[in-house]
Amino acid sequence: MTDPSINYELAVETLPVAQFSQFLADHPEVVSKRFWHGQTCLHKVCLRQDSTLEMLQALIRCDADVNAVNNYGETTLMFAAKRGNSAFCEILLESGAEMTVRDKAGRHLMHHAVMGGSIYLVHYLRVVHDCVIDLTDDRKQSPLHIACSQGNVSMVDYLLKSGLVDSKKPDIFGNTAIHHAATYGHDQAVHSLLCHAGLSILDSLNEKGQSPMNCFAGNGSKHLNTRQLLEYALSQKMAGNTTLTNPTGLLWWYLLMPFVFFMVGQLIAELLQVFVGWYCGFIFMTTVMLYIVYLYQVHSHRIKHPTRLPNPMHASAFGFGLVGTFAVWLIVVFPQLNLFEDHMNLMLCAWTVIVMPPTFFFYWKLLTSDPGYAPLPNTEFPATNAAKLAMKSVDALERFCCYCTAIHTGNVKYCKLCERCVIHMDHHCLFLMRCVATNNHRLFAIFILLANVDIFLFLVCTIRLYYQQYSDLPMTHILSEMATEHILVSYILLLNIGSFIWGIFLAQWQLRLIGQGFTYYETIHFPTMKKGSRLSRKDRCLNLIQFFKGNKVPHHRAPGLA
């Protein structure tokens, strides 16, 4: 019997977990009560953010109706799916919850799961319980329409990759998935649809006769990006292409940009020296160098193009600097040093000859070797494994990769630039265009140390060359000679001074992280680790020794990521 003095709805929504079971025992009538919009106690528990399996199981033991619907025809299973709670869905399905029920809007269970945004739950329902993912509601909208409207790019990619959805299917108003994505300015979802379905989807018209180009609902920056992408796709279609192609010319320009700017600037600077004066060439080349540094700052990891491909500029600039430094040392600095009159010069050049080859060898290995990609799944994961994983904690669900639909063990993360899962990721290096992970982390650390030694030797050799040739001249004459006779060497010297300072900080940062026993990725995603994971000096040294020996570090403080 209902007790008017008790606010049952407030109690169900706010009671702590420890008191919930006792409340059910004292007031069993709450199980059958109806609250706002016809929701039952089970609906409320499925919606609660802090609800637990114990609360759900306690209600089921009290004979709560797992197939009860609210005023909108939504079941408790739909609520659990909308919350993305796979463990709740598993318990409800085991308790007899119906999967085929539709709400009053005609939405199926998969519609609610997609609205919840949990790719794992969608995959779990599809693989384990054979839930169809291309059913439509009363407005003929499929889960793909919903994902595109929400801008959930990962969900869109998953649905398209499954091969079980029709990206050209229109809703009741004639809008296809790309119409929904374009309307709300979700450019990445538009890009995924264009890559999957081809450029023919640009011809689809809704009932108003609008193509995806004509159905924008706003004028913000995201709509501008979407418009630029659609205009690029339309130009590709008019050129006779059926699929979205990469801007090859633009990629080559980004790749060659640092080299072109430096060499053209060098040529113009030398002409200014001849016809105007050495100071004009010096000022011009300094400006070019500052502009190259500015490009480093403003260019991100992706190119400024609707396709947003990985940006090769940082990698090309680094490679050009490394090769250019060695070439200048070999062609200009080395032949002019008095090797046999000064034993220090001979020793410096000998060390440079010894250190340079392994530096380039490690650089080549970093560019060509496997950084530690996780194996791609050959088959769908077994239903038993999925059901078992569904019952685990939220942390365990992070092992499921929504991009390659695989359950990984250990510290495996997906890199959106490499488009692969990598094992024990440290970071994605823009200067290599590759991830630094379990297979090449040691190579990367050794390469940084060798590169710093190379730069230091180049700096010392160049300074000794200047001292050898200009020690008897006044400072003003030294500057003019450096800017005329050795202008290329002088600017390579300045670039290497900045690179050496940056390289020292990079090496110190890497060694400190290795000594503490965690990666850069972990410091970003688990920032509290840096405060609570201080190791003794002895432990840090042991970590460094074992790391460079190629062994697993013995002291690792990252919780659950060893």
Summary of the structure (lengths in Angstrom):
residues: 562
radius of gyration: 31.4
end to end distance: 54.4
largest distance: 106.8
contacts: 1735
relative contact order: 0.06
helix: 61%
strand: 4%
